[in-house]
Protein backbone atom coordinates (compact mmCIF):
# COMPACT_ATOMS: atom_id res chain seq x y z
CA UNK A 1 0.00 0.00 0.00
CA UNK A 2 1.36 3.38 -0.92
CA UNK A 3 1.98 5.82 1.87
CA UNK A 4 -0.47 8.66 1.58
CA UNK A 5 0.75 12.23 1.47
CA UNK A 6 0.36 15.55 -0.22
CA UNK A 7 1.27 15.63 -3.91
CA UNK A 8 2.93 18.78 -5.03
CA UNK A 9 3.35 19.32 -8.75
CA UNK A 10 6.71 21.03 -9.20
CA UNK A 11 8.77 21.98 -12.20
CA UNK A 12 12.05 20.13 -12.44
CA UNK A 13 14.08 23.33 -12.21
CA UNK A 14 12.42 24.14 -8.87
CA UNK A 15 13.05 20.73 -7.34
CA UNK A 16 13.20 20.87 -3.55
CA UNK A 17 13.71 24.63 -3.38
CA UNK A 18 11.33 25.02 -0.48
CA UNK A 19 11.35 21.69 1.28
CA UNK A 20 14.08 20.04 3.37
CA UNK A 21 15.03 16.46 2.60
CA UNK A 22 13.75 15.36 6.01
CA UNK A 23 10.20 16.19 5.10
CA UNK A 24 10.09 14.30 1.81
CA UNK A 25 8.54 10.91 1.38
CA UNK A 26 7.93 10.43 -2.34
CA UNK A 27 9.29 12.21 -5.39
CA UNK A 28 8.51 11.60 -9.03
CA UNK A 29 10.87 12.89 -11.67
CA UNK A 30 9.95 13.53 -15.27
CA UNK A 31 11.58 11.57 -18.01
CA UNK A 32 14.80 13.09 -19.28
CA UNK A 33 15.51 12.32 -22.92
CA UNK A 34 17.75 11.24 -24.52
CA UNK A 35 18.67 8.36 -22.21
CA UNK A 36 22.04 9.90 -21.46
CA UNK A 37 22.83 13.56 -21.98
CA UNK A 38 25.00 13.86 -25.06
CA UNK A 39 24.47 10.19 -26.01
CA UNK A 40 21.97 8.26 -28.05
CA UNK A 41 20.86 4.70 -27.83
CA UNK A 42 23.40 3.49 -30.38
CA UNK A 43 26.19 4.58 -28.07
CA UNK A 44 24.76 2.36 -25.34
CA UNK A 45 25.41 -0.65 -27.56
CA UNK A 46 29.13 0.03 -27.36
CA UNK A 47 30.69 -1.94 -24.47
CA UNK A 48 33.07 0.93 -23.81
CA UNK A 49 30.10 3.10 -22.83
CA UNK A 50 29.77 0.99 -19.71
CA UNK A 51 33.33 -0.13 -19.04
CA UNK A 52 35.56 2.86 -19.70
CA UNK A 53 36.21 5.14 -16.73
CA UNK A 54 36.68 8.85 -17.28
CA UNK A 55 38.99 9.21 -14.29
CA UNK A 56 42.32 7.35 -14.35
CA UNK A 57 42.86 7.76 -10.60
CA UNK A 58 40.95 4.63 -9.64
CA UNK A 59 43.01 2.07 -7.72
CA UNK A 60 42.11 -1.62 -7.52
CA UNK A 61 42.40 -3.66 -4.32
CA UNK A 62 41.63 -7.22 -3.27
CA UNK A 63 40.74 -7.16 0.42
CA UNK A 64 40.74 -10.13 2.77
CA UNK A 65 37.51 -10.59 4.69
CA UNK A 66 36.14 -13.35 6.96
CA UNK A 67 34.29 -14.78 3.96
CA UNK A 68 36.87 -14.44 1.21
CA UNK A 69 38.37 -11.76 -1.01
CA UNK A 70 36.49 -8.65 -2.07
CA UNK A 71 37.51 -6.72 -5.17
CA UNK A 72 37.12 -2.96 -4.73
CA UNK A 73 38.20 0.11 -6.66
CA UNK A 74 38.77 3.40 -4.89
CA UNK A 75 39.44 6.99 -5.87
CA UNK A 76 40.79 9.52 -3.40
CA UNK A 77 41.64 9.15 0.26
CA UNK A 78 39.64 9.75 3.45
CA UNK A 79 39.02 13.48 3.95
CA UNK A 80 38.78 14.42 7.61
CA UNK A 81 35.46 13.42 9.11
CA UNK A 82 33.71 13.19 5.78
CA UNK A 83 32.21 9.79 4.99
CA UNK A 84 33.26 7.70 2.02
CA UNK A 85 30.74 7.02 -0.74
CA UNK A 86 30.58 3.23 -1.03
CA UNK A 87 28.59 1.48 -3.75
CA UNK A 88 27.30 -2.06 -4.21
CA UNK A 89 25.90 -3.24 -7.54
CA UNK A 90 22.93 -5.43 -8.44
CA UNK A 91 23.07 -9.11 -9.34
CA UNK A 92 24.07 -9.63 -12.98
CA UNK A 93 26.21 -6.51 -13.01
CA UNK A 94 29.44 -5.25 -11.49
CA UNK A 95 30.47 -1.78 -10.39
CA UNK A 96 31.27 -0.72 -13.95
CA UNK A 97 28.10 -1.95 -15.59
CA UNK A 98 26.00 -0.63 -12.74
CA UNK A 99 27.56 2.72 -11.87
CA UNK A 100 29.88 4.02 -14.61
CA UNK A 101 27.16 6.03 -16.37
CA UNK A 102 26.07 7.63 -13.11
CA UNK A 103 29.50 8.42 -11.67
CA UNK A 104 30.87 9.64 -15.00
CA UNK A 105 28.02 12.12 -15.31
CA UNK A 106 29.56 15.59 -15.13
CA UNK A 107 27.40 16.94 -12.32
CA UNK A 108 27.94 13.80 -10.28
CA UNK A 109 31.70 14.21 -10.62
CA UNK A 110 31.31 17.72 -9.25
CA UNK A 111 29.79 16.14 -6.13
CA UNK A 112 32.10 13.17 -5.72
CA UNK A 113 35.27 15.23 -5.88
CA UNK A 114 34.48 16.16 -2.26
CA UNK A 115 34.52 12.52 -1.14
CA UNK A 116 36.53 9.36 -1.42
CA UNK A 117 34.57 6.92 -3.61
CA UNK A 118 34.77 3.15 -3.15
CA UNK A 119 33.06 0.68 -5.49
CA UNK A 120 32.64 -2.87 -4.17
CA UNK A 121 32.23 -5.86 -6.46
CA UNK A 122 30.43 -8.89 -5.08
CA UNK A 123 32.72 -11.96 -4.97
CA UNK A 124 33.61 -13.16 -8.46
CA UNK A 125 31.53 -10.54 -10.30
CA UNK A 126 34.30 -8.13 -11.35
CA UNK A 127 35.63 -7.91 -14.90
CA UNK A 128 38.11 -10.71 -15.54
CA UNK A 129 37.23 -12.67 -12.39
CA UNK A 130 38.38 -16.29 -12.28
CA UNK A 131 35.72 -18.95 -11.98
CA UNK A 132 35.17 -20.27 -8.48
CA UNK A 133 36.28 -23.90 -7.95
CA UNK A 134 33.80 -26.74 -7.90
CA UNK A 135 31.98 -26.88 -4.55
CA UNK A 136 32.65 -23.23 -3.65
CA UNK A 137 30.08 -21.93 -1.18
CA UNK A 138 29.02 -18.42 -2.18
CA UNK A 139 28.52 -16.11 0.85
CA UNK A 140 24.96 -15.58 2.05
CA UNK A 141 23.47 -12.09 1.82
CA UNK A 142 24.16 -11.64 5.55
CA UNK A 143 27.77 -12.72 5.03
CA UNK A 144 28.16 -10.32 2.10
CA UNK A 145 27.14 -7.53 4.48
CA UNK A 146 29.56 -8.82 7.13
CA UNK A 147 32.43 -8.54 4.62
CA UNK A 148 32.10 -4.75 4.38
CA UNK A 149 33.63 -3.82 7.78
CA UNK A 150 36.90 -5.22 6.45
CA UNK A 151 36.73 -2.70 3.59
CA UNK A 152 35.93 0.15 5.98
CA UNK A 153 38.80 -0.82 8.27
CA UNK A 154 41.26 -1.40 5.43
CA UNK A 155 40.90 2.15 4.10
CA UNK A 156 40.36 3.84 7.45
CA UNK A 157 36.84 5.09 6.70
CA UNK A 158 35.02 6.43 9.76
CA UNK A 159 31.63 5.85 8.17
CA UNK A 160 30.10 5.58 4.74
CA UNK A 161 27.24 6.85 2.60
CA UNK A 162 26.08 3.77 0.74
CA UNK A 163 24.61 3.63 -2.76
CA UNK A 164 23.18 0.23 -3.63
CA UNK A 165 21.06 -1.20 -6.42
CA UNK A 166 18.85 -4.29 -6.11
CA UNK A 167 20.88 -7.03 -4.44
CA UNK A 168 23.49 -4.41 -3.53
CA UNK A 169 20.82 -2.27 -1.85
CA UNK A 170 19.78 -5.29 0.23
CA UNK A 171 23.42 -5.92 1.25
CA UNK A 172 23.94 -2.28 2.28
CA UNK A 173 20.66 -2.21 4.22
CA UNK A 174 21.69 -5.38 6.07
CA UNK A 175 25.10 -3.82 6.73
CA UNK A 176 23.44 -0.72 8.21
CA UNK A 177 21.26 -2.88 10.46
CA UNK A 178 24.25 -4.84 11.78
CA UNK A 179 26.73 -1.93 11.94
CA UNK A 180 24.61 1.24 12.28
CA UNK A 181 27.48 3.37 13.59
CA UNK A 182 29.39 2.87 10.33
CA UNK A 183 26.63 4.22 8.09
CA UNK A 184 25.88 7.93 7.66
CA UNK A 185 23.21 7.57 4.99
CA UNK A 186 21.89 5.20 2.33
CA UNK A 187 20.63 5.54 -1.23
CA UNK A 188 18.77 2.30 -1.97
CA UNK A 189 17.58 1.73 -5.54
CA UNK A 190 15.23 -1.13 -6.41
CA UNK A 191 15.46 -2.70 -2.98
CA UNK A 192 13.18 -5.62 -2.15
CA UNK A 193 13.06 -6.18 1.63
CA UNK A 194 11.23 -9.50 1.30
CA UNK A 195 12.59 -13.00 0.92
CA UNK A 196 11.31 -15.24 -1.85
CA UNK A 197 8.13 -17.18 -1.12
CA UNK A 198 7.52 -20.67 -2.44
CA UNK A 199 5.63 -19.42 -5.47
CA UNK A 200 8.38 -16.93 -6.34
CA UNK A 201 11.01 -19.60 -5.74
CA UNK A 202 9.23 -22.04 -8.06
CA UNK A 203 8.81 -19.37 -10.74
CA UNK A 204 12.52 -18.56 -10.56
CA UNK A 205 13.42 -22.24 -10.89
CA UNK A 206 11.12 -22.64 -13.87
CA UNK A 207 12.53 -19.54 -15.51
CA UNK A 208 16.02 -20.96 -15.08
CA UNK A 209 14.99 -24.09 -16.96
CA UNK A 210 13.42 -22.27 -19.90
CA UNK A 211 15.66 -19.19 -20.26
CA UNK A 212 19.36 -18.43 -20.44
CA UNK A 213 20.94 -16.91 -17.35
CA UNK A 214 21.37 -13.45 -18.97
CA UNK A 215 17.70 -13.41 -19.99
CA UNK A 216 16.64 -14.50 -16.51
CA UNK A 217 18.67 -11.68 -14.97
CA UNK A 218 17.29 -9.19 -17.49
CA UNK A 219 13.78 -9.92 -16.22
CA UNK A 220 15.04 -8.87 -12.77
CA UNK A 221 16.61 -5.66 -14.07
CA UNK A 222 13.93 -4.58 -16.56
CA UNK A 223 10.15 -4.68 -16.66
CA UNK A 224 8.28 -6.61 -19.35
CA UNK A 225 7.45 -3.32 -21.05
CA UNK A 226 11.11 -2.39 -21.21
CA UNK A 227 12.08 -5.83 -22.47
CA UNK A 228 9.66 -5.39 -25.35
CA UNK A 229 10.03 -1.68 -26.12
CA UNK A 230 13.55 -0.71 -25.09
CA UNK A 231 15.31 -3.27 -27.22
CA UNK A 232 18.56 -1.37 -27.81
CA UNK A 233 19.27 -0.82 -24.11
CA UNK A 234 18.18 -4.33 -23.17
CA UNK A 235 20.27 -5.89 -25.93
CA UNK A 236 23.30 -3.93 -24.78
CA UNK A 237 22.92 -5.25 -21.26
CA UNK A 238 22.24 -8.77 -22.49
CA UNK A 239 25.55 -8.64 -24.33
CA UNK A 240 27.46 -7.23 -21.36
CA UNK A 241 25.97 -9.63 -18.82
CA UNK A 242 26.80 -12.57 -21.08
CA UNK A 243 30.32 -11.48 -22.00
CA UNK A 244 31.70 -9.48 -19.08
CA UNK A 245 30.45 -11.32 -15.98
CA UNK A 246 31.64 -14.89 -15.33
CA UNK A 247 28.50 -16.96 -15.84
CA UNK A 248 29.24 -19.67 -13.26
CA UNK A 249 30.01 -17.05 -10.62
CA UNK A 250 26.91 -15.10 -11.59
CA UNK A 251 24.76 -18.19 -11.17
CA UNK A 252 26.01 -18.58 -7.59
CA UNK A 253 25.25 -14.94 -6.77
CA UNK A 254 21.83 -15.19 -8.43
CA UNK A 255 20.96 -18.32 -6.45
CA UNK A 256 22.02 -16.73 -3.17
CA UNK A 257 20.07 -13.53 -3.81
CA UNK A 258 16.93 -15.57 -4.50
CA UNK A 259 17.50 -17.44 -1.23
CA UNK A 260 17.59 -14.26 0.86
CA UNK A 261 15.54 -13.83 4.01
CA UNK A 262 13.22 -10.96 4.85
CA UNK A 263 15.16 -7.85 5.80
CA UNK A 264 13.25 -7.90 9.13
CA UNK A 265 12.56 -4.19 9.51
CA UNK A 266 9.46 -2.44 10.84
CA UNK A 267 8.42 1.18 11.13
CA UNK A 268 9.01 2.49 14.66
CA UNK A 269 5.85 2.34 16.74
CA UNK A 270 4.17 -0.37 14.67
CA UNK A 271 5.51 -3.33 16.67
CA UNK A 272 7.29 -3.59 20.03
CA UNK A 273 11.05 -3.11 19.77
CA UNK A 274 10.81 -2.40 16.05
CA UNK A 275 14.11 -2.61 14.20
CA UNK A 276 14.67 -0.29 11.29
CA UNK A 277 17.38 1.74 9.57
CA UNK A 278 18.59 4.54 11.83
CA UNK A 279 20.30 6.69 9.19
CA UNK A 280 18.73 8.96 6.55
CA UNK A 281 17.57 6.86 3.59
CA UNK A 282 16.67 7.80 0.03
CA UNK A 283 14.66 5.07 -1.72
CA UNK A 284 14.73 5.22 -5.51
CA UNK A 285 12.67 3.34 -8.07
CA UNK A 286 11.33 3.91 -11.55
CA UNK A 287 7.57 3.72 -11.95
CA UNK A 288 8.14 1.15 -14.68
CA UNK A 289 10.51 -1.01 -12.64
CA UNK A 290 9.96 -4.63 -11.60
CA UNK A 291 11.10 -3.69 -8.09
CA UNK A 292 8.44 -1.00 -7.62
CA UNK A 293 6.22 -2.96 -5.23
CA UNK A 294 9.19 -4.00 -3.10
CA UNK A 295 10.46 -0.43 -2.78
CA UNK A 296 7.00 0.83 -1.85
CA UNK A 297 6.79 -1.82 0.87
CA UNK A 298 10.29 -0.95 2.12
CA UNK A 299 9.20 2.68 2.38
CA UNK A 300 6.27 1.63 4.57
CA UNK A 301 8.68 -0.05 7.00
CA UNK A 302 11.11 2.85 7.46
CA UNK A 303 10.97 5.90 9.70
CA UNK A 304 9.09 8.53 7.64
CA UNK A 305 10.99 11.39 9.28
CA UNK A 306 14.32 10.18 7.89
CA UNK A 307 13.20 8.57 4.64
CA UNK A 308 12.86 10.06 1.16
CA UNK A 309 10.95 8.08 -1.45
CA UNK A 310 12.01 9.13 -4.92
CA UNK A 311 9.91 7.75 -7.75
CA UNK A 312 11.27 8.57 -11.19
CA UNK A 313 8.74 8.63 -14.00
CA UNK A 314 9.58 6.61 -17.11
CA UNK A 315 13.06 5.75 -15.91
CA UNK A 316 12.62 1.98 -15.94
CA UNK A 317 14.61 -0.49 -13.92
CA UNK A 318 17.97 1.27 -14.08
CA UNK A 319 17.44 4.95 -13.19
CA UNK A 320 21.17 5.49 -12.67
CA UNK A 321 21.63 4.64 -16.37
CA UNK A 322 18.55 6.18 -17.98
CA UNK A 323 18.23 9.26 -15.74
CA UNK A 324 21.66 10.09 -14.30
CA UNK A 325 20.93 13.83 -14.29
CA UNK A 326 17.77 13.57 -12.21
CA UNK A 327 19.37 11.07 -9.85
CA UNK A 328 22.39 13.32 -9.42
CA UNK A 329 20.11 16.25 -8.59
CA UNK A 330 18.31 14.22 -5.96
CA UNK A 331 21.56 12.89 -4.50
CA UNK A 332 22.90 16.41 -4.19
CA UNK A 333 19.93 17.49 -2.12
CA UNK A 334 20.08 14.31 -0.09
CA UNK A 335 23.66 15.18 0.87
CA UNK A 336 22.67 18.74 1.63
CA UNK A 337 19.93 17.46 3.90
CA UNK A 338 22.64 15.74 5.93
CA UNK A 339 24.77 18.89 6.04
CA UNK A 340 27.35 18.12 3.34
CA UNK A 341 28.52 20.11 0.33
CA UNK A 342 27.95 23.73 1.18
CA UNK A 343 28.92 24.91 -2.31
CA UNK A 344 28.50 23.27 -5.68
CA UNK A 345 29.29 24.55 -9.12
CA UNK A 346 26.16 25.64 -10.95
CA UNK A 347 26.95 25.43 -14.66
CA UNK A 348 23.87 27.44 -15.55
CA UNK A 349 25.59 30.53 -14.16
CA UNK A 350 28.62 32.26 -15.60
CA UNK A 351 30.43 32.52 -12.29
CA UNK A 352 32.32 29.87 -10.36
CA UNK A 353 31.11 27.80 -7.45
CA UNK A 354 28.05 29.41 -5.94
CA UNK A 355 25.44 28.34 -3.41
CA UNK A 356 22.05 27.56 -4.88
CA UNK A 357 18.95 29.25 -3.51
CA UNK A 358 17.61 25.98 -2.17
CA UNK A 359 20.93 25.22 -0.52
CA UNK A 360 20.80 28.50 1.37
CA UNK A 361 17.32 27.66 2.64
CA UNK A 362 18.42 24.21 3.72
CA UNK A 363 21.35 25.68 5.59
CA UNK A 364 19.09 28.10 7.43
CA UNK A 365 16.68 25.30 8.31
CA UNK A 366 19.46 23.17 9.74
CA UNK A 367 20.88 26.09 11.70
CA UNK A 368 17.52 26.67 13.30
CA UNK A 369 16.80 23.04 14.13
CA UNK A 370 20.18 21.55 14.98
CA UNK A 371 22.75 22.33 17.63
CA UNK A 372 25.54 21.97 15.08
CA UNK A 373 25.37 22.04 11.30
CA UNK A 374 28.14 20.35 9.35
CA UNK A 375 29.65 21.28 6.03
CA UNK A 376 31.97 19.63 3.61
CA UNK A 377 34.96 20.62 5.71
CA UNK A 378 33.44 20.32 9.14
CA UNK A 379 32.82 17.44 11.51
CA UNK A 380 30.18 14.80 11.14
CA UNK A 381 26.85 16.57 10.77
CA UNK A 382 23.63 15.52 12.42
CA UNK A 383 20.85 14.95 9.88
CA UNK A 384 17.51 16.66 10.14
CA UNK A 385 15.10 14.12 11.55
CA UNK A 386 11.97 16.19 12.08
CA UNK A 387 8.88 16.10 9.90
CA UNK A 388 7.81 19.25 8.12
CA UNK A 389 4.47 20.65 9.19
CA UNK A 390 2.14 21.90 6.48
CA UNK A 391 0.25 25.03 7.42
CA UNK A 392 -3.27 24.14 8.55
CA UNK A 393 -2.68 20.41 8.18
CA UNK A 394 -0.71 19.58 11.32
CA UNK A 395 2.22 17.17 11.45
CA UNK A 396 2.24 15.28 8.15
CA UNK A 397 4.77 13.76 5.81
CA UNK A 398 5.01 15.70 2.59
CA UNK A 399 4.84 13.69 -0.61
CA UNK A 400 6.24 15.50 -3.60
CA UNK A 401 5.54 14.43 -7.13
CA UNK A 402 7.01 15.83 -10.31
CA UNK A 403 5.63 14.13 -13.40
CA UNK A 404 5.40 14.67 -17.11
N, C-alpha and C positions, 0 to 999 in steps of 0.2 A: 504494500500500500504506500502510495506516495505521501510524503509529509506535506501537510497543507501549509500554505503561507501566502503572503501577498505577492502578486506578480507585478513587477514593474517593467514596463516596456521602455528600454533605453536604447539610444543609438550607440553603436560600437565605440565611437570616438569619445563618448562620455562615460565609458565603463568605470563603475565604482568611484566616481568623483565625489559622491556625497555619502558613501556608506563605508564603514570600516569592515575589514575582513571578518571580524568576530561576529558581525550580525548577519552574515550571509548564510544561506542554506542551499539554494539552488540557483545556478546561473545557466542560461542557454545562450550560446554564441551563434551568430549567423555564419553561414557557409562562407569561406574565403576561397575564391577561385582566382587563378588556377590552383591545383593541388599544392604546389610549392611556389612561393614567390620567385619569379624569374626562371621557372622550369615548366615544362609541359610533361604530359604523360609519357611521351617517348623517351624522355630522359630517365624516367623511373625504371625503364627496362634495362638500362645500363647498370651492370653490377657495381661499377665504380661509384654510382650515385649513393649507394648504401655503405660501401666499404672504405672509401677514401676519407681520411681525416684532413680537415683544413689545417689544424694546428699540428706541428711536428714535435711539440714538446711533451707528448704523451710517453710515459715510461711503463713498460710491462713488468709485472711481478708475479711470481708463483709463491703463494703464502701457505705455510703449513698450518693446518687447523686440526682439531680433534677428530674430524671426519674426512680427512684427506686434503689434497691441494686445492686451492682456489686461485684461478687466474684473474688478475685485476690489472687495469690500466689506470694511471693516475697522472694528473697534470697539476703542477703547482705544489706548494708545501703549506702545512698548517699556518694560518695567519692569526696569531693572538688567540682570542677567545672565540673567534668565528667558527661556526661548524663547517664540516666538510659536506659537500653535496655528494651523496652516494646513491648510485642507481643499481637496479636489478631488473633484468629483462624478463619477457614472457617466455613460456615454453615454445619451442620451435624457432626461436631467434637467439641472438647473442647481443652483446652491448652495441655492436656496430649496426646490425640490422634493425635493432629496436630504437636506438637513440641518436645515430649520426645526424639524421635530418634535423632533429630538434636542437641538438647542441651545436650544430654548424650554422644554425640560423643566426643572422647577424645580431639581432636584438638580444638573443639568448647569450651570445658571446659577450655582449656588453655587461650582462648580469654576472656570468660565471667568472669573469676576470677578477671579481672580488673574493672568490672562494677557491679552495682546492677542490677539484672534481675527481671522484673515484668511481669508475665503472667496474662492477663485479660480474663475471661470467659464471653461471652455474657450472658445476663440475662437468668437464668434457664437452661443453657447448661452444667454446671459443673457436675461432678460425684456426684450422690446422691441428685440432686436438687429435691425439691418438685414441684409437678405440680401446675401451675398457676391456680387460681380460674376461674370459669366460667365468661366470659365477660371481662377478663383481656385484656387490650390494650397493645400489645407489642410495645416497642419504635420503631420509624422510624429509618432509617439509619442515618439521620441527628441527631436525638436525641441520638443514640448510640455514635456518635462522641462527642456530647455535654456532655456526662457523664464522659469523660476521664479527663477533668480538675480537677474534684473532686479527682481522683486517684493521679494526679500529686501533687495537693495541700496537700493531706492527708500524703504523704510520704516525702514531701519537695523536690521533684525533681525540678531542675532548667529548664531542658529540657530533651527530650527523643530522642533516636534512635528507630524508630518503625520498627517492623518486622511483616508484615501481610500477610495472605494467603486468596485469594478469597474474600469472604464477609468481612473478617477482614482487607484485604488490602484496600478495598473501605472505610471502617470506618476510618482507619488511614489517608488515603488521604484526606477525608473530614475534619478530625480533623486538619490536617496541613493547609488546606485552611482557616479554621475558626480561628485557633490559631497558626499562623506561627512562632511566637516567642518562642513557646514551643517545637518546633521540630527541631532537629539538622540534622537528616537524616532519610531516609525511605528505607526499603527493601520491595518491593511490589511484591509478587508472585501471579500469576494467576489473576491479577486485570482486571476487565471489567469496563471501565469508562462509559458505556452506560446503560441507562435504558432499560427495556423490551418494545419492540414494541407489537402491537396487535397480530401479528402472533406468536411471541415468547410466549406471555401471553397465547394465546389459546393452543399452544403446551404444555406448562407447565400444564395447567388445564387438558388437555386430558391425559397427562402422569400420573397425580395424580389419575385419574379415573381408569386407567388400570394397574398401578404398585403400589407396596407397597412404603411407604415413604422411607425406606432405599435404595430400588432400584432406586427410583427417584433421591435421593441425590447422589448415586454412579455415575449416568450418568453426574452429575455436576463435580464430583471429577476426574473421569477417562474417557478416550476416549473409543469409541466403540472397538478399537483394543485391548486396555488393558482389557476391560470387557470380551472379548473373550479369549485372550491369557494369561493374567496374573491372572489366576483363583485363585491361592493360596492367593495372596495379596488382591485381590478384596473380596474374601470370608472372609478373616480376618476382613476387614473393614466393610463388611456387618454385621458380627456378632457383632462387637463393636458398630456400629451405632445403631443397633437394641436393644442391651442389656445395654449399658452404658449411652446413652443420653435419657432423658425423651422424649417420642415420641410426646406428646401433645405440650410440650414446643418447640420441634424442628419444629413442623409444623408451629407454630407462627413465628419463626425466618425465616423459609424457605419462608413463604408467604410474609413477610416484605422485604426480600432480593429481591424477584422477583417483588416487587412493587417499587423498587428504582428508583430515577430520574437519568438523566445524571449527571456525575460529574461536568460538566460545566467548563472545562479547555480548554485552547487554547495556542498553542505555541506563545511566545512573537513575535510580529511583524506581525502576520498573520491577526489579527483583532484589531480594536482600543480597548485600555484598556483591553488587554488580561489578563485573570486571570489564573495562573498556579502555580505549586508547586515551592516554592522559595528555598527549601533545596536540597542538593544532594540526588538523587534517584537512586536506583539500581532496575531495573525491571527484574524479573526472570520468565521464563516459560520453560517447556519442549516442544520439537518440536513435541511431540505426545500428547499434552494436549488439552482438549476441550476449554481452555481459550486462546489459542494461538492468535487468531485473535484479541481478545479484548486487549491483552497486546501489540501487534504490534500497534494497533490504539492509545493506551495510550502513547506509546513511541513517536508517531508522534505529540502529543499534548504537550509534555514537552520540556523544554529548553535543547537543545542538549549539551550545554556546562556543564551542571550539571547532566546529566542523563547517566547511564550505562544500556545497554540492554544486559542481560545475557541469552542466549538461550542454554539450556542444552540438548544435543543429547540423545535420547533414555531414558530420565528420566521420561517420563509420566506426569501425573497430579499432583504428589506429590513429587517434587524434594527433599524436605527436608527429605523425608523418603527413597527414592530410591538412592539418591546421596548426602548423608550428607557430605562426604569428599570434593567433588567438591564445594558444596555450602559454606562450611566452608572456603575453600581457597579463594573463591571470596569475602566472607564477611570480611575476614582479610584484603584484599587489599582495599576494600571499606572503612574500618575504617582508614587504613593508608592514603588513599587519603584525609581524613578529618583531619589528623594530630594526630590520636590516636594510641596507642600501639607502642611505639618505639622499644621494644624488645619482641620477642616471642620465646618460646622454639622450636627449630628445632630438632625433634627426629631422624632425619637422621644423625645427627652429634653426636659425643661422648661427647662433652662438654655440658655445661649448656645452659642457655639462651643466644642466640647470635642473632645479627641482620642479616637478610637475605640480599643477594646482592641487590635484588629489593627494599627492604626497604631503604637501603642506598641511592639508586638513587632517590627514592621518596622524601626522606628527603632533598636531595640537591635541587631537583626541587622546593619544597615548599619554601626553604630558599631563592632561587633566585627570586621567584615570589610573595612572600607574605611579608608583613611588620612584621608579627609575626607568627611563626610556633609553634603549640601546641604539647604537648606530653601527655602521659598518666597521668602525674603528674602536668601538667601545666594548664593554664587557657583555656577557650574555644577557640579552634582553628578556623581559618577562612578557609573554604574549597577552594581548587583550583577551579576556575570557568572559566578558559580560555580554549580555544580549542587548541589542539596540531596542529602544522603545519607540514605537510609532505614535505620533501625537493622536490622542483620542482613542487609541486602540489598546493601551496597556502594554504589558511585557509580552512581546511576540517575537518569533523568529522571522526575519525578512527573507522572502524568496524573490530573487531577482531573475528575470527572464528576458533575454535579448534574442529575438528570433527574426527570421526573414520576413 
